[in-house]
Amino acid sequence: MLTRKQHELLMFIHERMKESGIPPSFDEMKDALDLKSKSGIHRLITALEERGFIRRLPNRARALEIIRLPDSMNPSLGGRQSRFAPDVIEGGLGRVSGTPPQGTAADNDHMVSVPVMGRIAAGTPIEAIQTHSHTLSVPPEMLGPGEHYALEVRGDSMIDAGIFDGDTVLVHKQNSAGNGEIIVALIDDEEATLKRLRRKGNTIALEAANPAYETRIFGPGRVAVQGKLVGLLRKY
């Protein structure tokens, strides 16, 4: 599944190559998606390449090849309609309730199976990967009620909150959070990061827990909460 921006970029490249046979430039892609810098395009291109939708051809300028389009493309719409992922995290999530549902308990200990849905940035923002890579068995008392997923942490921006590179965070799936809570934040439908939420009037600040990183402030509508941190796993 693709995020909205990934889908828009893939369709823009597809339509441009159908019209002219030449991929658009990074400046054209930036303007088409209304992004402020080409760094966002680089991240989207990398995400599409990792997901197997496009391929960059070496030693050639503006050399992109579309390998495939989303499986849900409707040919009758001329390649313009596709379902995309409105959230970073999708798929069947670990759920805790009064009685563990069938298939989520391990042996007799009622361990809850929580899907690991990829990586999350605690540093320079990266794309969270929407692929269910594997599953963890977690005691239900670590989670509480509701749906949960896990993400592998990359980066050191949250070290003062006790979250280190290589840790696995447990996240409760929700679309709102209180001031000061550590959240999975989706920025402009393209970047995913793990930061502390601070609301300042109509703006949202994403605050690192490492003085080496600056607090990032966003206007209304730019940040979507994808979940709240509820636990952490670490290997020694």
Disulfide bonds with the S-S distance in Angstrom:
none
